[in-house]
Amino acid sequence: MSLKRHPMNTFLNPATAAALSRALLTWFAASRRDLPWRGDYDPYQVFVSEIMLQQTQMDRVVPFFNRFLARFPDVHSLAQAPEEAVLKAWEGLGYYLRARNLRQAARLVAEDHAGVFPADPEGLAALPGVGPYTAGAVASIAYNRPVPAVDANVERTLARVLDLDAPVKSPRTRALIRQAVLALMPTSPEQGAPRDLTQALMELGALVCLPRNPRCADCPLASWCRALAAGTVALRPLPAPPKEVVRINMATGVLAHAGRLYIQKRRDNDVWPGLWEFPGGVMEKGETAEEALRREYLEETETPVVPVSPITTVKYSYTKYRVTMYGFYCRAEDGNSVRPKLNEATAGAFVRPEELTDYAFPAGHRRLIAFMLDDPRLKTVLAGGARPESG
């Protein structure tokens, strides 16, 4: 079915849009989840929640949100916090640029807006890390503005209700969906609150109009759903082209010296800026993991090292990359003079194993640390008693 066969002005006429809106708001009043930022809709809390919800699912965000708010209860406490503390509080959510942008946004709001977040989408979009969706969501949810906020849940729900047979990310389909959201938006207090309509659409996609096995029998919009009537629910939204996947192998070395382990802090223009790591990098074609480790250590720290023994192999993903990371205990060839250079880092430190959890690390390194802290070989390595394994 082509988009041309059911233009918006014939399907979402005022009477139909009003009926859909009433059904959505009635359903939301009965089915809404009890989320911590839905108390008094404090703009700071709504803003933090929306940044956390970028690329992270709700069930993971809620416990992180509660811990983060306990640490940084208002915009001023976040604005004044050291970046290291914010990154540590964010640890485990991934996509750490969000945390740095969140802190920077808090500083701008505290300094330029007297601690009050802008209420209009344009002002919000001027903050770092805020795109059209986040700007619309905060304006609508925190300030009750009748502006569209279209996330993946809203795209999927309206692609089915309207039976759209074009990719939801295409400019025309995006425009149609935004138009639909605006048509559904209450225009008076008697009709309902814009923030409730915004959240109702998101909630419906999260709880009922699921990507797989949607619960159409429980949907308040079933009577109006064109895809349900046409038998095309499973085909909507139109699948996006498959994403590129890049597989890489890495070697990482945990250098032990004088009872401590060496860590270094990543540069601001690098992947995972500001986080700590064990030196290492991508294995080149034809290299063994041990050879890559020696080369990377020399390039990054100018310290010749000897791999002592494998720790474990960690697999993780970020963006389009699927990473296999080989971890090794290692020692310096010259154990009497260990002064790593900072060729690829902004800071370096030798820390005790129990201090590692005080620093913010990327997910792969955190998993390596968790393994090491339970590894009985670590004491031997720290004591200097370990020697390279043969073979």
LUMZA-596692 format. One record per residue (C-alpha): x, y, z; residue number from 0. Coordinates in Angstrom, 3 decimals, m for minus. Example, Ala and Ser with C-alpha at 12.3 -4.5 7.8 and 13.67 -1.06 7.14 Angstrom:
// residues 2
+----------+----------+----------+-----+
!     east !    north !       up !   n !
+----------+----------+----------+-----+
!   12.300 !   m4.500 !    7.800 !   0 !
!   13.670 !   m1.060 !    7.140 !   1 !
+----------+----------+----------+-----+
//
This chain:
// residues 391
+----------+----------+----------+-----+
!     east !    north !       up !   n !
+----------+----------+----------+-----+
!    0.000 !    0.000 !    0.000 !   0 !
!    1.525 !    3.288 !   m1.058 !   1 !
!    1.716 !    6.362 !    1.135 !   2 !
!   m0.217 !    8.160 !   m1.569 !   3 !
!   m3.270 !    5.968 !   m0.983 !   4 !
!   m3.870 !    7.209 !    2.553 !   5 !
!   m2.565 !   10.763 !    2.951 !   6 !
!   m2.610 !   12.175 !    6.441 !   7 !
!   m5.333 !   14.719 !    5.750 !   8 !
!   m7.834 !   11.969 !    4.960 !   9 !
!   m6.917 !    9.548 !    7.741 !  10 !
!   m6.065 !   11.765 !   10.699 !  11 !
!   m8.905 !   14.221 !   10.298 !  12 !
!   m9.772 !   16.198 !   13.466 !  13 !
!  m12.495 !   13.792 !   14.599 !  14 !
!  m10.314 !   10.694 !   14.125 !  15 !
!   m7.304 !   12.351 !   15.726 !  16 !
!   m9.394 !   13.376 !   18.749 !  17 !
!  m10.714 !    9.813 !   19.155 !  18 !
!   m7.213 !    8.354 !   18.933 !  19 !
!   m5.914 !   10.886 !   21.429 !  20 !
!   m8.693 !   10.115 !   23.935 !  21 !
!   m8.064 !    6.388 !   23.627 !  22 !
!   m4.328 !    6.855 !   24.138 !  23 !
!   m4.711 !    9.120 !   27.163 !  24 !
!   m7.289 !    6.819 !   28.785 !  25 !
!   m4.981 !    3.849 !   28.297 !  26 !
!   m1.967 !    5.756 !   29.632 !  27 !
!   m3.812 !    6.844 !   32.774 !  28 !
!   m4.442 !    3.181 !   33.592 !  29 !
!   m1.196 !    1.628 !   32.334 !  30 !
!    1.595 !    4.128 !   32.906 !  31 !
!    4.708 !    2.820 !   34.603 !  32 !
!    5.843 !    4.325 !   37.882 !  33 !
!    9.129 !    5.933 !   36.812 !  34 !
!   11.231 !    8.050 !   39.184 !  35 !
!   11.260 !   11.160 !   36.949 !  36 !
!    7.461 !   11.132 !   36.628 !  37 !
!    6.922 !   12.563 !   40.108 !  38 !
!    6.786 !   16.312 !   39.690 !  39 !
!    8.442 !   16.338 !   36.237 !  40 !
!   11.437 !   18.273 !   37.465 !  41 !
!   13.245 !   19.467 !   34.287 !  42 !
!   16.662 !   18.398 !   35.591 !  43 !
!   15.443 !   14.868 !   36.295 !  44 !
!   13.624 !   14.635 !   32.972 !  45 !
!   16.739 !   15.858 !   31.168 !  46 !
!   18.999 !   13.310 !   32.910 !  47 !
!   16.536 !   10.497 !   32.162 !  48 !
!   16.319 !   11.392 !   28.481 !  49 !
!   20.109 !   11.511 !   28.102 !  50 !
!   20.381 !    8.129 !   29.804 !  51 !
!   17.633 !    6.689 !   27.602 !  52 !
!   19.579 !    7.521 !   24.462 !  53 !
!   20.613 !    4.062 !   23.198 !  54 !
!   19.820 !    2.378 !   26.538 !  55 !
!   16.662 !    0.498 !   27.470 !  56 !
!   14.370 !    1.586 !   30.276 !  57 !
!   14.914 !   m1.385 !   32.597 !  58 !
!   18.659 !   m0.653 !   32.682 !  59 !
!   18.238 !    3.101 !   33.073 !  60 !
!   16.038 !    3.198 !   36.190 !  61 !
!   18.612 !    1.847 !   38.717 !  62 !
!   21.374 !    3.960 !   37.167 !  63 !
!   19.132 !    7.025 !   37.296 !  64 !
!   18.395 !    6.532 !   40.998 !  65 !
!   22.085 !    6.136 !   41.854 !  66 !
!   23.063 !    9.092 !   39.685 !  67 !
!   20.452 !   11.371 !   41.288 !  68 !
!   21.584 !   10.306 !   44.754 !  69 !
!   25.106 !   11.409 !   43.774 !  70 !
!   24.090 !   14.525 !   41.803 !  71 !
!   20.647 !   15.604 !   43.058 !  72 !
!   20.421 !   18.863 !   41.101 !  73 !
!   21.927 !   20.706 !   38.182 !  74 !
!   24.385 !   22.646 !   40.363 !  75 !
!   25.863 !   19.534 !   41.994 !  76 !
!   26.388 !   18.005 !   38.551 !  77 !
!   27.831 !   21.222 !   37.112 !  78 !
!   30.386 !   21.452 !   39.927 !  79 !
!   31.386 !   17.781 !   39.861 !  80 !
!   34.777 !   16.713 !   38.483 !  81 !
!   34.519 !   14.904 !   35.174 !  82 !
!   36.136 !   11.818 !   36.713 !  83 !
!   33.325 !   11.560 !   39.282 !  84 !
!   30.636 !   11.884 !   36.620 !  85 !
!   32.232 !    9.231 !   34.412 !  86 !
!   32.517 !    6.887 !   37.392 !  87 !
!   28.844 !    7.405 !   38.278 !  88 !
!   27.978 !    6.696 !   34.640 !  89 !
!   30.087 !    3.531 !   34.491 !  90 !
!   28.107 !    0.631 !   33.046 !  91 !
!   25.719 !    2.687 !   30.908 !  92 !
!   28.160 !    2.924 !   28.002 !  93 !
!   28.406 !    5.622 !   25.335 !  94 !
!   30.363 !    7.792 !   27.771 !  95 !
!   30.198 !   10.852 !   25.551 !  96 !
!   26.651 !   11.201 !   26.881 !  97 !
!   28.007 !   11.637 !   30.411 !  98 !
!   30.510 !   14.272 !   29.354 !  99 !
!   27.842 !   16.135 !   27.367 ! 100 !
!   25.444 !   15.896 !   30.313 ! 101 !
!   27.976 !   17.457 !   32.648 ! 102 !
!   28.767 !   20.181 !   30.125 ! 103 !
!   25.048 !   20.884 !   29.620 ! 104 !
!   24.620 !   21.208 !   33.383 ! 105 !
!   27.493 !   23.696 !   33.516 ! 106 !
!   25.945 !   25.784 !   30.738 ! 107 !
!   22.517 !   25.736 !   32.389 ! 108 !
!   24.025 !   26.704 !   35.750 ! 109 !
!   26.165 !   29.495 !   34.302 ! 110 !
!   24.016 !   30.876 !   31.468 ! 111 !
!   20.448 !   30.063 !   32.521 ! 112 !
!   20.575 !   30.543 !   36.302 ! 113 !
!   20.187 !   26.798 !   36.820 ! 114 !
!   16.911 !   26.549 !   34.870 ! 115 !
!   16.737 !   24.380 !   31.753 ! 116 !
!   15.302 !   26.081 !   28.656 ! 117 !
!   11.640 !   25.317 !   28.071 ! 118 !
!   11.655 !   25.618 !   24.289 ! 119 !
!   13.059 !   22.971 !   21.911 ! 120 !
!   15.397 !   25.513 !   20.294 ! 121 !
!   17.018 !   26.430 !   23.594 ! 122 !
!   17.335 !   22.795 !   24.590 ! 123 !
!   18.815 !   21.841 !   21.214 ! 124 !
!   21.618 !   24.339 !   21.828 ! 125 !
!   22.885 !   22.213 !   24.737 ! 126 !
!   25.595 !   19.614 !   24.002 ! 127 !
!   24.350 !   16.118 !   23.235 ! 128 !
!   20.767 !   17.230 !   22.539 ! 129 !
!   19.163 !   16.396 !   19.197 ! 130 !
!   15.622 !   16.983 !   17.918 ! 131 !
!   14.117 !   14.035 !   19.799 ! 132 !
!   15.650 !   14.879 !   23.189 ! 133 !
!   14.792 !   18.568 !   22.797 ! 134 !
!   11.182 !   17.701 !   22.006 ! 135 !
!   10.913 !   15.131 !   24.787 ! 136 !
!   12.221 !   17.474 !   27.505 ! 137 !
!   10.093 !   20.403 !   26.287 ! 138 !
!    6.980 !   18.230 !   26.196 ! 139 !
!    7.482 !   16.083 !   29.307 ! 140 !
!    9.129 !   18.606 !   31.628 ! 141 !
!    7.321 !   21.745 !   30.450 ! 142 !
!    4.097 !   20.304 !   28.989 ! 143 !
!    4.737 !   21.877 !   25.583 ! 144 !
!    2.710 !   20.509 !   22.599 ! 145 !
!    5.790 !   19.558 !   20.554 ! 146 !
!    6.532 !   16.179 !   18.949 ! 147 !
!    9.112 !   13.793 !   20.401 ! 148 !
!    9.557 !   10.852 !   18.053 ! 149 !
!   11.629 !    7.916 !   19.270 ! 150 !
!   11.812 !    4.367 !   17.908 ! 151 !
!    8.698 !    3.344 !   19.863 ! 152 !
!    6.668 !    6.196 !   18.376 ! 153 !
!    7.987 !    5.486 !   14.879 ! 154 !
!    7.012 !    1.828 !   15.099 ! 155 !
!    3.564 !    2.510 !   16.569 ! 156 !
!    2.563 !    5.142 !   14.034 ! 157 !
!    4.113 !    3.238 !   11.116 ! 158 !
!    1.641 !    0.486 !   11.990 ! 159 !
!   m1.338 !    2.692 !   12.760 ! 160 !
!   m0.839 !    4.464 !    9.413 ! 161 !
!    0.481 !    1.325 !    7.620 ! 162 !
!    3.436 !    3.225 !    6.212 ! 163 !
!    5.340 !    1.206 !    3.616 ! 164 !
!    8.435 !    3.392 !    3.486 ! 165 !
!   11.454 !    3.340 !    5.855 ! 166 !
!   10.718 !    5.361 !    8.986 ! 167 !
!   14.045 !    7.173 !    8.709 ! 168 !
!   13.290 !    8.587 !    5.264 ! 169 !
!   12.624 !   12.343 !    5.294 ! 170 !
!    9.057 !   11.976 !    4.000 ! 171 !
!    8.097 !    9.330 !    6.541 ! 172 !
!    9.692 !   11.320 !    9.364 ! 173 !
!    7.603 !   14.309 !    8.342 ! 174 !
!    4.413 !   12.217 !    8.204 ! 175 !
!    5.010 !   10.790 !   11.673 ! 176 !
!    5.709 !   14.213 !   13.172 ! 177 !
!    2.550 !   15.495 !   11.525 ! 178 !
!    0.612 !   12.609 !   13.057 ! 179 !
!    1.982 !   13.333 !   16.538 ! 180 !
!    0.991 !   16.988 !   16.219 ! 181 !
!   m2.485 !   15.992 !   15.055 ! 182 !
!   m2.903 !   13.810 !   18.158 ! 183 !
!   m1.594 !   16.434 !   20.576 ! 184 !
!   m4.219 !   17.896 !   22.980 ! 185 !
!   m4.838 !   21.571 !   22.355 ! 186 !
!   m6.647 !   22.412 !   25.599 ! 187 !
!   m6.522 !   21.272 !   29.242 ! 188 !
!   m9.946 !   19.685 !   28.787 ! 189 !
!   m8.538 !   17.383 !   26.099 ! 190 !
!   m5.526 !   16.371 !   28.184 ! 191 !
!   m1.890 !   17.197 !   28.852 ! 192 !
!    0.653 !   17.238 !   26.005 ! 193 !
!    3.212 !   15.524 !   28.251 ! 194 !
!    0.800 !   12.623 !   28.774 ! 195 !
!    0.218 !   12.210 !   25.044 ! 196 !
!    3.973 !   12.214 !   24.417 ! 197 !
!    4.581 !    9.588 !   27.075 ! 198 !
!    1.529 !    7.558 !   26.069 ! 199 !
!    2.882 !    7.062 !   22.544 ! 200 !
!    6.288 !    6.034 !   23.880 ! 201 !
!    4.740 !    3.768 !   26.495 ! 202 !
!    2.445 !    2.086 !   23.997 ! 203 !
!    5.415 !    1.186 !   21.804 ! 204 !
!    7.414 !   m0.049 !   24.795 ! 205 !
!    4.679 !   m2.178 !   26.362 ! 206 !
!    2.163 !   m3.134 !   23.650 ! 207 !
!    3.225 !   m2.302 !   20.076 ! 208 !
!    6.373 !   m4.380 !   20.455 ! 209 !
!    8.914 !   m4.999 !   17.668 ! 210 !
!    8.097 !   m8.714 !   17.779 ! 211 !
!    4.857 !  m10.333 !   18.883 ! 212 !
!    2.946 !   m7.075 !   19.420 ! 213 !
!   m0.006 !   m7.355 !   21.796 ! 214 !
!   m2.598 !   m6.086 !   19.338 ! 215 !
!   m5.513 !   m7.421 !   21.418 ! 216 !
!   m4.475 !   m5.066 !   24.237 ! 217 !
!   m3.893 !   m2.022 !   22.040 ! 218 !
!   m6.167 !    0.993 !   22.580 ! 219 !
!   m5.601 !    1.978 !   18.945 ! 220 !
!   m6.514 !   m1.400 !   17.430 ! 221 !
!   m9.786 !   m0.115 !   15.988 ! 222 !
!   m7.926 !    2.502 !   13.959 ! 223 !
!   m4.782 !    0.504 !   13.091 ! 224 !
!   m4.487 !    0.220 !    9.310 ! 225 !
!   m1.701 !   m2.376 !    9.481 ! 226 !
!   m3.831 !   m4.594 !   11.721 ! 227 !
!   m6.723 !   m4.324 !    9.277 ! 228 !
!   m4.455 !   m5.055 !    6.315 ! 229 !
!   m2.568 !   m7.912 !    7.990 ! 230 !
!    0.751 !   m6.080 !    7.633 ! 231 !
!    1.662 !   m5.536 !   11.306 ! 232 !
!    4.660 !   m7.874 !   11.057 ! 233 !
!    5.892 !   m5.899 !    8.020 ! 234 !
!    5.784 !   m2.498 !    9.734 ! 235 !
!    7.878 !   m0.548 !   10.087 ! 236 !
!    9.694 !   m1.391 !    6.895 ! 237 !
!   13.033 !   m2.951 !    7.930 ! 238 !
!   16.069 !   m0.715 !    7.678 ! 239 !
!   19.072 !   m1.898 !    5.664 ! 240 !
!   21.389 !   m4.125 !    7.737 ! 241 !
!   24.053 !   m2.253 !    9.647 ! 242 !
!   27.719 !   m2.717 !    8.866 ! 243 !
!   29.537 !   m4.925 !   11.363 ! 244 !
!   33.313 !   m4.669 !   11.802 ! 245 !
!   35.136 !   m7.401 !   13.731 ! 246 !
!   38.463 !   m6.555 !   15.326 ! 247 !
!   40.964 !   m8.365 !   17.546 ! 248 !
!   42.855 !   m6.505 !   20.253 ! 249 !
!   45.622 !   m7.262 !   22.751 ! 250 !
!   45.779 !   m5.569 !   26.151 ! 251 !
!   48.485 !   m5.777 !   28.776 ! 252 !
!   48.204 !   m5.443 !   32.542 ! 253 !
!   51.669 !   m4.298 !   33.607 ! 254 !
!   52.588 !   m5.252 !   37.174 ! 255 !
!   55.358 !   m3.367 !   38.984 ! 256 !
!   56.167 !   m3.016 !   42.676 ! 257 !
!   52.864 !   m4.519 !   43.749 ! 258 !
!   50.779 !   m2.222 !   41.561 ! 259 !
!   49.170 !   m2.229 !   38.107 ! 260 !
!   49.619 !    0.409 !   35.433 ! 261 !
!   46.594 !    2.236 !   33.991 ! 262 !
!   46.331 !    5.267 !   31.726 ! 263 !
!   43.640 !    7.796 !   30.842 ! 264 !
!   42.346 !    8.090 !   27.285 ! 265 !
!   42.624 !   11.308 !   25.320 ! 266 !
!   39.673 !   13.643 !   24.849 ! 267 !
!   39.559 !   13.048 !   21.087 ! 268 !
!   39.712 !    9.266 !   21.372 ! 269 !
!   37.082 !    6.567 !   21.710 ! 270 !
!   35.824 !    6.550 !   25.343 ! 271 !
!   37.457 !    9.926 !   26.110 ! 272 !
!   38.454 !   10.468 !   29.709 ! 273 !
!   38.133 !    6.804 !   30.704 ! 274 !
!   40.984 !    4.720 !   32.062 ! 275 !
!   42.398 !    1.607 !   30.412 ! 276 !
!   45.239 !   m0.860 !   30.250 ! 277 !
!   47.478 !   m0.093 !   27.251 ! 278 !
!   46.975 !   m2.121 !   24.100 ! 279 !
!   45.446 !   m1.957 !   20.667 ! 280 !
!   44.354 !   m3.644 !   17.468 ! 281 !
!   46.282 !   m6.659 !   16.250 ! 282 !
!   47.770 !   m6.134 !   12.789 ! 283 !
!   47.517 !   m8.741 !   10.066 ! 284 !
!   49.838 !  m11.655 !   10.755 ! 285 !
!   50.551 !  m10.651 !   14.371 ! 286 !
!   50.026 !  m12.871 !   17.363 ! 287 !
!   48.352 !  m11.313 !   20.381 ! 288 !
!   51.672 !  m11.305 !   22.240 ! 289 !
!   53.431 !   m9.532 !   19.361 ! 290 !
!   50.674 !   m6.921 !   19.173 ! 291 !
!   50.922 !   m6.358 !   22.906 ! 292 !
!   54.679 !   m5.721 !   22.781 ! 293 !
!   54.315 !   m3.358 !   19.809 ! 294 !
!   51.397 !   m1.410 !   21.283 ! 295 !
!   53.151 !   m0.984 !   24.630 ! 296 !
!   56.224 !    0.406 !   22.915 ! 297 !
!   54.147 !    2.792 !   20.782 ! 298 !
!   51.983 !    4.008 !   23.647 ! 299 !
!   54.408 !    4.038 !   26.593 ! 300 !
!   57.933 !    3.446 !   25.199 ! 301 !
!   58.180 !    0.613 !   27.723 ! 302 !
!   59.369 !   m2.794 !   26.474 ! 303 !
!   57.256 !   m5.456 !   28.148 ! 304 !
!   57.248 !   m9.224 !   28.348 ! 305 !
!   53.877 !  m11.055 !   28.381 ! 306 !
!   53.804 !  m13.294 !   31.436 ! 307 !
!   50.591 !  m15.238 !   30.942 ! 308 !
!   47.140 !  m14.856 !   29.367 ! 309 !
!   44.471 !  m13.501 !   31.714 ! 310 !
!   41.284 !  m14.162 !   29.753 ! 311 !
!   39.598 !  m13.292 !   26.472 ! 312 !
!   36.814 !  m10.701 !   26.562 ! 313 !
!   34.245 !  m10.112 !   23.837 ! 314 !
!   32.200 !   m6.915 !   23.680 ! 315 !
!   30.515 !   m4.563 !   21.229 ! 316 !
!   30.283 !   m0.840 !   20.664 ! 317 !
!   28.623 !    0.949 !   17.749 ! 318 !
!   29.397 !   m1.174 !   14.660 ! 319 !
!   32.405 !   m2.960 !   16.176 ! 320 !
!   32.524 !   m6.512 !   17.555 ! 321 !
!   35.699 !   m6.777 !   19.599 ! 322 !
!   37.664 !   m9.775 !   20.820 ! 323 !
!   40.197 !   m8.588 !   23.397 ! 324 !
!   43.055 !  m10.818 !   24.582 ! 325 !
!   44.292 !   m9.808 !   28.028 ! 326 !
!   47.774 !  m10.587 !   29.375 ! 327 !
!   49.679 !  m10.084 !   32.575 ! 328 !
!   53.016 !   m8.570 !   31.671 ! 329 !
!   56.183 !   m7.183 !   33.246 ! 330 !
!   58.740 !   m4.657 !   32.065 ! 331 !
!   61.919 !   m6.001 !   30.481 ! 332 !
!   63.883 !   m3.598 !   32.699 ! 333 !
!   62.177 !   m4.016 !   36.031 ! 334 !
!   64.360 !   m1.414 !   37.690 ! 335 !
!   63.248 !    1.497 !   35.513 ! 336 !
!   59.531 !    1.577 !   34.742 ! 337 !
!   58.427 !    5.069 !   33.715 ! 338 !
!   55.759 !    4.783 !   31.018 ! 339 !
!   55.495 !    7.718 !   28.619 ! 340 !
!   52.109 !    9.248 !   27.819 ! 341 !
!   52.239 !    9.040 !   24.037 ! 342 !
!   48.567 !    8.029 !   23.745 ! 343 !
!   47.140 !    9.153 !   27.084 ! 344 !
!   46.624 !   12.229 !   29.241 ! 345 !
!   47.556 !   10.619 !   32.569 ! 346 !
!   49.019 !    7.429 !   33.965 ! 347 !
!   49.090 !    5.799 !   37.381 ! 348 !
!   50.247 !    2.663 !   39.199 ! 349 !
!   47.411 !    1.515 !   41.462 ! 350 !
!   46.680 !   m1.373 !   43.780 ! 351 !
!   44.181 !   m3.927 !   42.436 ! 352 !
!   41.521 !   m2.933 !   44.961 ! 353 !
!   41.786 !    0.679 !   43.733 ! 354 !
!   40.828 !   m0.218 !   40.160 ! 355 !
!   37.137 !    0.059 !   40.984 ! 356 !
!   37.651 !    3.715 !   41.909 ! 357 !
!   38.304 !    4.544 !   38.247 ! 358 !
!   35.942 !    4.599 !   35.276 ! 359 !
!   36.814 !    2.010 !   32.600 ! 360 !
!   35.183 !    0.949 !   29.325 ! 361 !
!   33.035 !   m2.173 !   29.514 ! 362 !
!   35.646 !   m4.572 !   28.129 ! 363 !
!   38.264 !   m3.468 !   30.631 ! 364 !
!   35.764 !   m3.677 !   33.509 ! 365 !
!   35.116 !   m7.297 !   32.624 ! 366 !
!   38.860 !   m7.934 !   32.542 ! 367 !
!   39.203 !   m6.313 !   35.973 ! 368 !
!   36.366 !   m8.395 !   37.411 ! 369 !
!   38.130 !  m11.549 !   36.237 ! 370 !
!   41.517 !  m10.447 !   37.618 ! 371 !
!   40.164 !   m9.602 !   41.072 ! 372 !
!   39.040 !  m13.234 !   41.394 ! 373 !
!   42.174 !  m14.663 !   39.764 ! 374 !
!   44.547 !  m16.346 !   42.275 ! 375 !
!   47.465 !  m15.777 !   39.862 ! 376 !
!   47.266 !  m12.023 !   40.400 ! 377 !
!   49.067 !  m12.200 !   43.773 ! 378 !
!   51.952 !  m14.082 !   42.193 ! 379 !
!   52.173 !  m11.573 !   39.356 ! 380 !
!   52.153 !   m8.632 !   41.773 ! 381 !
!   54.846 !  m10.270 !   43.889 ! 382 !
!   57.080 !  m10.527 !   40.817 ! 383 !
!   57.268 !  m14.292 !   41.054 ! 384 !
!   55.662 !  m14.991 !   37.682 ! 385 !
!   57.787 !  m15.686 !   34.626 ! 386 !
!   56.786 !  m15.842 !   30.952 ! 387 !
!   55.068 !  m19.049 !   29.941 ! 388 !
!   56.987 !  m21.138 !   27.445 ! 389 !
!   55.640 !  m22.058 !   24.059 ! 390 !
+----------+----------+----------+-----+
//
